[in-house]
Amino acid sequence: MGVESQRAIIEDLRDRIRRIERRPARREGFLPSGRPEVDALLPGGGFPRGALADLAGGPASGKTLLALAAIGSAVAEGGLGAFVDGRGELYPPAAQALGLDLDRLLVVRPGPRSRGGGNGGQEGLWAAEALLASGAFAAVAVDVPVRGLLPARLEAMLRRLAAAAEKGGAAGLWLGSPDLACRVPAAVRLEVIPGERGGVRVRRAPGLGAEGVRVTGAGHAA
């Protein structure tokens, strides 16, 4: 074998090794939510990796805190978290007060005049798709305004987010509204109810056959 051939083989091997090193390890299983009383009721004991979880709730319902708690679990495992803050309402010091390492949290704030809604919705969805598919993040929370998007367009983008989560192996956390015009293709759904006791209604996605239960702040099912 000539020297040039050997060099070509070595360079080919080096290139393959670099590609393998850049390729994220496939994440499987479930990510703890950060709240044991919620994990006890979720299938598998947490949010599914490689899929979307629908955290539906109104203003001040606690869905953001629940998403940050799940990201905190991912960071505690050595992973990275991302938060697409299309509404510009996330307050990083509050996340830090929950014990979240801000050095391992990427906050993405889309521009206010993105196409498709004029309010950061479309741009936020594009950013979320890229983050979920990258494989670099163990958990990605998505909180974007979608009221200006046509239902058919939103449904298509939500399907793309679900596919991106599956590709990248991330736990995708969709922070939505109970009155969303279309159905989120989520593996698990939680209705986050505001109140002093932090009530949460857990409902599995269609096909998994489970009715909703309410979890109080004390961890009792009702």
Secondary structure, 3 states (H helix, E strand, C coil): CCHHHHHHHHHHHHHHHHHHHHCCCCCCCEECCCCHHHHCCCCCCCEECCEEEEEECCCCCCHHHHHHHHHHHHHHCCCCEEEEECCCCCCHHHHHHCCCCHHHEEEECCCCCCCCCCCCHHHHHHHHHHHHHHCCCCEEEEECCCCCCCHHHHHHHHHHHHHHHHHHCCEEEEEECCCCCCCCCCCEEEEECCCCCCCEEEEECCCCCCCCEEECCCCCEC
